[in-house]
Amino acid sequence: MITRYTRTTLVFLFDLFAAVAAWVGGFLLRFNFEWPTHYTGRLLLIGAALVGVHAVACRVAGLYRGMWVFASLPDLKRVLKAIAISTLALIALIAVERGSPALPRSLIALYPMLLLLIMGGGRAAWRMWKEHMLYGDLIATGKPVVVVGAGTGGAMLVRELERSPDWRVVALLDDNPDKWGLELNGHRVAGGVQSLPEVLKEHRAKHVILAMPSAASDALKRATDLAVRAGAQVFTVPGLEDLMGGKVAINAMRPVDIEDLLGRDPVKIDSAHVQRMVTNKTVLITGAGGSIGSELCRQLARFTPAQLVLLENSEFALYNTEQWFRSRRPEIKIVPLVGDVKDAARLKDIFSTWTPQLVFHAAAYKHVPLMEVDNAWQAVRNNVLGTLLVAKHAQHFGAERFVLISTDKAVNPTNVMGATKRLAEMICEALHCAATCSTQMEMVRFGNVLGSTGSVIPKFAEQIARGGPVTVTHPEINRYFMSIPEAAQLVLQAAAMGQGGEVFVLDMGEPVKIVDLARNMIRLSGYTEDEIRIEFTGLRPGEKLYEELLADAEETRETPHPKLRIARSRPVAESFLDELTQWLSQPGPVSDDDVRTGLKRWVPEYEPARH
């Protein structure tokens, strides 16, 4: 077996041979391949000096750090550096040489050209031969695949696929007409994305890889829809930022999932502003084991808080969040606490012991149909009384900010859950308006988050895995969707820019029809609607067809952030808190009808849905 030292020696000898060949070849070209006998002595003398300089130049340029089998642009740069040094030496030798006749000045051009041809060409030829020996037999094997995207991501992907026995690239597609008919690594760009069904049929391909890491979600949706309608399985590659940063290998492909199709533009937040709010502060997060609460914890950890106090009623959820920090962010000090936001004694102990400066209140019962029947009073106690107790303790113990995580279902609510969240907003507004309140009370309202506990996407995935049917309540029902990290980042941005008393509304984009969501998930799973049928079950208790982000009587104003607006809701009466506290203090149980009657009193826009 050839050792590394032997390989380096052989390459070094090749480069010395290249210098000799370029020097002699330059003379032969200059004199039409007739040997100039009157130059022989000086040719040998200067050639020897030139070879010595070239040997040093190759070492200085670091030519022997790369492997020939992977010779690429950095290796070419090293070759050019060595040639440049060697050429400068030649110019100096010709300048000081005083023999007669004078050495031809054309050698200054011929020598480096030949040297580049031999050194660079030799490396390229070796790589081509080696790759043919390693991967040549794979070219006609593997599953035929169409690559969508002929840019940087596509080029990197095609190179990797050529080395894989599992894939065979048959065509590339790109929406840039300037690339049509051209070739990328020997593969033709057959046309635009709209021709995907025809190209798949022509090559009998059943697989598509989307190499568009920086493309907008609309382009991704269009390509995926064309592919799945043609019966192909669709994969995607990591984001371009990850690829260029070396975080993820280009061949770490994965199937396109519904989150990709619902994907939104990346959120940019004023990190410096959030940093000033969070750094070296003690932060309390209620509901720290939930979908939003746990993501808030992870996002807050980026801004070096003094400590994170994690309050959660579910032992298992709290354990999961704690373990994430122990394994991923052990440098962050966390205080995992089991507790109920309705337990005033527990809250007093927590606030007096850790005196948090920032409080993010994410704990809530949020499942609409579940809270509508036989659980209405528990929804009131958790969502309303819990908010009142946490907010009052934050105020009493001098927290700087209290941030309530609210929902679009609080707007013109038709269900108990939405009405209780609107009541929670009103509590914060009333407390902020109180003369004794030094804590800034802020509320952030947004819609559904992708993949959250109890949301529709995990439910559909489970139904598809069981073979169906996929149950949708109504063919016209739609919802707003946002990714969990996006929601958490915008909550932090809203908290940092708030002055107190605002209801921030997040830009949720366009609403999505749930039946279209179901159809896309079925297709992405490799099935047709004949194999996995969709079944309409009717609206559930408290459910409405369309969610709203703003009540009719509310006005909004812009903020410095394009994805945040501020809603101005109707004023809250001064006697509101005293009367509400008295209502909440009744021992219970309270019937669902009595709960709805009470909610209607406090939230006049609440109109219980009737099904």
N, C-alpha and C positions, 0 to 999 in steps of 0.2 A: 504494500500500500504506500502511495506517495505521501510523504510527510509535508507539513506546511512549509518547512524550511526548504525542502527540495522544490516545491512549487514556486516559492518566491525566487529562488535562485534561477530557475528556468525562465521565469518571466523577466527577471533582470537581464539575463543573457540575451533574450529576445529583443529587449529594448536597446541594448548595445549593438546588436546586429542591425536594428532599424537605423541607428545613427550611421553606421558604416554604409549600409545600403543606400540611404538617402544622400550621403556625401558622394559616393561613387556614382550613384545614379544621376545626380545633378550634373556631374561632369559629362557623363555619356549623353544626356539630353542636350546639354549645351553644344556638344561637338557632333551631333547627329550620329551617336553611337559609334564614333571612331575614337580609339584610345589616344588621348593627347600625351605622347611620350615625353614631351618637354616639360610637363607638369608633374611627372611621377614623383619626384623627390618631395616637392612641397605638398603634393596631395597626401602622401603618406604622413609627413610630419604634422601638418595642420590637422589632418584627419585623426591622428592619435591624440592630439591635444583636445580636439572637439569631442571625441569619445569619452575622454576623462571628464570633461566638463559636463557632458550629457549624463554620465553616471551619477555625478553629484546632484544634477538638476532633478533626476528621477527620484532620488531619495528626498530631496527638499520638497518636491511636489506631493509626496506621500502616495506614490503610485501603487504601493504594494500593500495598502490597507484594504482595498476592495477585492472582491472575488470576481474573476472573469466571467463566471457563469451568470452573474447578475450585473454585468457591466452596463452602466447607464449614464445619465447626464453628469452626475458628480465625478464619475471616472473620466469622462471626456474633459471636464474642466481641469482635472489634475494633469491629463495628457497635454492640454494646451499650455498649462503653466510650465511644464518641463520643456516643451518645444520653444516657448518664449525665451526661457533662460538660455537654452542651447543656441538659439538664433542670435541673441544678443552677444554671446561669446563669439559666434562666427563673425559678426559685424566687427567686433573689436579686433579679431585676428586678421581680418582682411585689411582693416585700417592701418595696422602696425606693420603688416607684411611689406617688404621692400624688394622682393625678387622681380626678375624680368623674364618673360612678360608678366604683366599684372594679372592677378587672379580675376576671373570673370565676375562682374558685379551681379550677374543674373543668378548666381548661386544663392544670394541672399533671399531670393524668392523661391527658387527651386528646392533648396534644402528643406525649409520648414514644410513646404507642400508635400514633398515625398515622405518626410518624417511623420506628418499627420496621417497620411494615407496608410503607411505601414503600421504605425502604432495603434491608431484608432480602428483601422480596418481589421487588423489582426484580432483585436479584442471583440469587435462586433461579430466577426466570422466565428470565433470560438464560442461566443454565446449562442449564435444561431445553431451551430452544430450540436452543442451540448443540449439545448432545449429540444432539438429534434430527436436526439437520442433518448431524452427523458420523457418527453411529452408527445412526440410525433405520432405514436400509435393511438393517442387518445383523441386525435382530431375527428375521426369518423365515429367515435363512440359517444355514449351519453345521451341524455334526453334532449331533443331539440328545444331550444329556448329563444324567445325574441326579447331583446333588450330594448327598453324604451328610455331614450336619453343618450345622446352622443357627445356629451360634454366631458368634464373632468371625471365625474363619478362613473360614467359609462366606460371611459378608457381604462380606468383602474379596474373596473369589474371584468371587462373582457379579458384583460391580461390574466386575471386570476382564474377565470372560467376555462381558459385554454389549457391550464395545468390540472384541471379536474377531470377525472373519468366519468363524473356524474352528469356533466352538462356539455352541450354542443351548441354554440351560438350559430343561428341560421340567418339572422337579420337584425338590423338595428333600425329604430324609428326615432325621429326627432321633429319637433314642430318648426324648426328653423329651416326654411326652404334652401338657404345657402349650403346646407350640408347634404341635401338630397343627391344621391348618385355618387357621393364620395365614399371612401372606405376608411374604416377605423380598425387598425391591426388586421387588415385583410378582410374585414367584414363590411358589406355594403350597407349604407344607410338607405333603406328602401322607400322612405317617404315619411309623411307625417303620422301623428298618433291616430288620426281618424281612419287610416288604412289598416289598423291593427287586425280587425276580423279577417280581411282578405289575406294578409300576410300569414296569419296563423293557419288558415285553411290551405294556403299554397304549400306551406312547409310541413303541414300535418303536426303542428306544434300544439302542445297543451299546457305550456308554461310560459309565463311572462315575468320578467324581472324589471321593476321600475328603478332605474338608475338616475333618479331626479332628486337628489338629497336636498337641494335648495329650492325646489319648485313650490309654488303656492298650492294650498290644499285643493283648490278648484281643478287644477291640472291633474293632480293625483286622483281626484274623484272621477274625472272624465276618462282617464286611461284605465282605471280599475273597472269602471262600469262597462266599457267596451270589451275588456278582457273577460269579465265574468259572464257577460251576455253571450260571448263566443264559446263559453264552456272551459275557459283556461283557468289554471290556478295562478294566483298572483303573489309575487314576492317583492319585497323592497329592501333597500340597502340602508345602512346607518346614515345619519346626517352628515353633510359635507364638513361641518366644523369638527365633528368627531373623527372623520376620516383623515383630514389634513393634520389634525393634532395627534394622530396615531393612537387614539383612545380605543378604537374599535377596528377590527380587521375588515377589509372590504368583503371578504367572503362570509362574514357573519350575517348572512341574509336571514330574513324571517318572513313568514306570510304576512301580507297586508291585513290589518285588523280594522275593526270599525272605528277605533280611535283615530287612525290615520285619515279616514274619510271625513270624520267630523273635526279634524284638526284645525286649529286656528293659528293665526300668525303669532310668533313668539312674543311674549310679554317683555317689555322693557320698563323697568322701574327705576326710580331715582334712588339708587343704592346708598348714596351718601346721606340722603335725608333719612332713610330707614335706619342706617347705621347710627346716626346721632340719636335716634329715638330708642334704640335697643341696646347699644354697647354698654356693658358694665351695669345693666339693669337686671333686677329680679323680675321675671315674667311668669305670670300664672296663666295656664291654659286649662279651661274646663272642657270636659269631653275630649281629653288628650289622646284617647285611644280610637276615636272615630276617624272617618275618612278625612274630613277637613281639619279636625283638631290635630291629628298626628302629622299631617302635611304642614300645618302651621308650625308645629314644633321643629320639623326638619328645616323649614325655611328660616325660622328665627335663629337656628344654630349657626347659620352663615354669618351672622352679625355679632358674634362673640358676646352673648349676654353673660351677666355674672352667674346666673343659674336659671334653670327652667323648672318651675313647679308644675308637675303634671297631675291634674286631678281627674279621676275617671271612676265611674261607678262599676264598670265591668272589669273584673280582675284579669280576665284573659286579654282583653283589649289593652289594658295598661301594661301587662307583661310583654306583649308584642312590641309596644312602643319603647319600653325600657330596654328590651334586648336589641332593638335596632340601634339605640344610642350606645349601648355597651360595646357593640361590635363595630359600628361605623364611625361614631363620633365619641370615643371614650374621653376626649379632652373636655367635653362639655359637661358641666356639673348639672345633674338632674336630681329632682326630688320626686319620686313616684309616690303618689298618695291615692289610696282608695277612699272615695267619699261621694256623698250624694249632695247635689246642689240645693236640695230641699232641707238639708240638715243644718240648721242655724248654728248649733253648737260646734259642729265640725268646721264650718266656715270660719267661725270666730277664732278657733284654735289655729287654723291655717294662716289666716291673715295676721294674727297677732305674732305668730312665730316667724313667718317669712316676710311679712310686710311687702308684698309685691308692688312694684311701681307701675307695671303694665298688666292689664287683665284682658285676655281674649276669651270671651264666653261663647264656646261652640257647643256646649252640652244642650241637647234638645231631643225630644221625640219628634220624628219628622215623617213617619210613614202615614200617608193620608188615610187610606181605608182602615188601617188598624186603629188609628186614633178616633175614628168616626163612630164606631159602634162598641159600646161597653167599656171604652177606655177614655171617654171624653174628659172626665174629671181628672184623670191622671195626666192627660196632656196639659190641662190647665195648671195643675200643681207643678209639673216639671218645667214647662216652657214659660209660665207666667210667674209663679211663686219663686221658682229657681232663679230666674233673671232678677226679680226684685231683691232677693236675699243677697245674691252675689254682688249686684250693683251697689246696694246699700253698704255692704261690708267694704267694698272698694272705696266708696266715698268716706266712710267712717275712719278707715285706716290710711287715708291720704294717698291713694293711688293717683298717679298722674293721668292715666287714660284708662277708660273702660270701653272695649269694643265688642259690640253684639253682632254675632253672625246671624243674619236674617235671611229671608227667602222671598222669591217672587210671589209665592202663594199668600203672602201677607197683603197683597194688593187686591182690593175688592174680593175678599176671601169668600169661598163657597163651602169651606170645610173647617172643622174644628182646629186642625193643625195650623192652617193659615191664619185664622182669627187669633189664636193664642200667640203667634209670632208677631202679629200686628200689635197686640196688647203689650208684648215685651218691648217693641219699639216705643210705644207710648210711655211706658215706664221710664225708659232712658231719657226721652225728651222731657218728661216732667221733672226728673231728678236733675237734669242739666239746668233747667230753668229755676230750680230752687235757689234761694239766696245763699244758703249755707254750702252749696256744692262747689268744691274746688277741683273736682275730678272732671275731665273732659269726657263726656258721654258721646260715643259715635256708633253708628249702625251701618252695616254693609249688607246690601240686599242683592242676591243673585239667584239664578235658576239651578237646574240639575247639573250635577258634576258627573263626568264620565267614570263609570266603574265604582261609584260609591256604594257602600253597604246598602243592600235593599233596592238598588236602582234597577232599571229595566234591562240594561245590557248584560249583567251577569245572569239575570233571569232568562233572557233569550238564549244565551250560550248554553245554559243548563238544559233548556227545552230541546235545543238542536241536538245536543249530545245524546239525549234520550230518544231521538228519532221523531220528535214533534208530538203534537202540533205546537206551533208558536202562537201564544195567545195575545191578542191585541184587543183593547177594550172597544175601540171605535175606529172606523176607517179614516176619519177626519181629525183625530186627536193629534196635537203637536206639542212639542216642548222645546225649550231652550236648553242647550248643553254647553258645558265649559269643562276643561280639564281641571283636575284637582290641583296640580301645581299652579296653573294660571290663577285659579280662584284664590289660593293662599297668598300668592304674590300681590295680587291686587288688594286683598284685605290689608296687607302690611302697608302698601302704598297709601291707601285711604286713611289708615290710622295715622300715618306720619304727617299727612297734609291736613287732617281735620283740625278744626278750631273748637269743636264741641257742639253737640246738638244736631249735626247733619245726618241725613239718611243718604248714604252713598249708594248709587245704582251702578252696577257693572254692565259694561257693554257685552251683551250675550250673543251678538251677531244675529243671524237669521234663525227662526224656529225650524225645527226638523219634524217632519211627519213620522210618527212612530211606526206606521205600517211600512214606510220606505226604509226605515232603520231595520225592521225585521227582514225585509226582502234582501237588503244588502248583506246582513249577517248570514242568511241562508246561503246566498251565492258565494260569499267568501269562505264558507265552510265546505264548499265543493258540492252542494246539493242544488236541486231545482225546487220550485214551489210544488211540483207534482210529487216530489219525494218527501219534502217537509212542508206540510200545508200550514197556512195561516188561518187561525180561527178567531172570529170576533165575538167577544164575550159580553159586551155592553159596559157602559160606564159604571165604575164602582162607587160606593158611597163617598160623597164629598168631592168627587172628581169633576173637573170641567174640561171642555175641549181645548181651550186656549188659555195659556198663562199670560199674565200681564206683568210688566215691570214697574209701571207707574199707575197710581189711581187717577181717576178722571179729574179730581179737584186739585191734583198736585202739579206744580210747575217744576221744571228742572233748570239748572244752570250749569255751564261748563266748568271744568276744572283744568288745571295745567296738563293733566294726563288724558290722552285721547280716549281711553277706555273707562273713564270714571266720570259720572255726572252726579250732581247733588239734587235730591228731591226736597221740595218744601211741602211738608204735609200740613194738614189743618192743625191749629193750635189745640193744646190739651188744657182742660179746665183745671184751675188751682185745687179744687176739691177732689180731683180724680184719684190721687194716691190714697187718701184716707178712706174713701168709699170702696176702692178696689181692695185695699188691705182687709177691710171688714168682710168683704165677700169671700176672699181667699181663706179667711180664718175659720170658716164653718167646718165642723169636724168631718162631714161626709158620712157615708157615700152620697154623691149627688147624681141624680139621673141624667142621662144624655140630653133629654129635652130641657131640663132645668139649666144645664150647662149652656145649651144653645141660646136659651132665653137671656141668661146673664151676659153671654158674649155679645149678643145683639144689642144689649144696653150699652156696653162699653165701646163696641165697634159698630156703629150704625150702618156702615157700608157692607157689613157681613150679611150675605143672603144664602142660607143653607141650601145646598143643591138637593133637588128632589128627583129620585130615579124610580 
